[in-house]
């Protein structure tokens, strides 16, 4: 019986905050965690550089990024799919 192999690569979903660099998008990942001492819910965020070969993702898009081998000094993620298109203002 053949089963679909679960990918060992991590995936994250976040918003594109910059698409100015060629073949690279900057993605903001926001998460909510409980504070270790006080127990309050605190918002934490991280920015990742993701590889976007064709330059199809624009600022405001919500995309999924997948962990990959190092592509450059700061890029270890690849933009894998579009989750939600940016709304026109």
C-alpha positions in Angstrom: 0.0 0.0 0.0 1.4 3.4 -1.0 0.9 6.3 1.4 1.6 10.0 0.8 4.9 10.8 2.5 4.6 13.7 5.0 7.0 16.5 4.2 9.7 17.1 6.8 10.1 20.7 5.7 8.5 23.3 7.8 5.9 25.6 6.3 4.8 29.0 7.5 2.0 31.4 6.4 2.6 35.2 6.4 2.2 38.5 4.7 4.6 39.9 2.0 5.9 43.2 3.4 8.5 43.9 0.6 9.0 42.8 -3.0 11.6 45.3 -4.0 14.5 42.9 -4.3 14.8 40.7 -7.4 13.7 37.1 -6.9 13.2 37.7 -3.2 10.2 38.6 -1.0 10.3 39.6 2.7 7.5 37.8 4.6 6.2 38.8 8.0 5.1 35.9 10.2 3.0 36.9 13.2 2.2 34.5 16.1 0.7 34.8 19.5 2.4 33.1 22.5 1.9 33.0 26.2 4.4 35.0 28.2 6.6 32.6 30.3 6.3 34.6 33.6 3.2 36.7 33.5 0.9 34.4 31.4 -0.3 37.2 29.1 -0.8 36.5 25.4 1.9 38.4 23.6 2.2 39.0 19.8 5.6 38.0 18.4 6.7 38.5 14.8 9.6 37.4 12.6 10.6 38.4 9.1 12.0 35.9 6.6 13.5 36.3 3.1 11.9 33.9 0.7 12.9 33.0 -2.8 10.4 34.0 -5.5 11.8 32.9 -8.9 9.3 34.6 -11.2 8.4 37.6 -9.0 4.7 36.8 -8.9 4.1 37.8 -5.2 3.4 41.4 -4.4 3.3 43.5 -1.2 0.1 42.6 0.8 -0.3 39.0 -0.5 -0.6 36.3 2.1 1.7 33.4 1.1 3.0 30.1 2.3 6.8 29.6 2.6 8.6 26.3 2.8 12.0 25.7 4.4 14.8 24.8 1.9 18.5 24.6 1.6 20.4 28.0 1.9 20.0 29.9 -1.3 22.0 33.0 -0.1 23.4 34.4 3.1 19.9 35.3 4.4 17.5 33.2 2.3 16.6 29.7 3.5 12.9 29.7 2.5 11.0 29.4 -0.8 7.6 30.9 -1.5 5.5 27.9 -2.3 1.9 29.1 -2.8 -0.5 32.0 -2.7 -3.0 31.8 0.1 -4.8 35.2 -0.3 -4.3 38.0 -2.9 -3.8 41.5 -1.6 -7.0 43.5 -1.6 -7.0 46.6 -3.9 -7.0 49.8 -1.9 
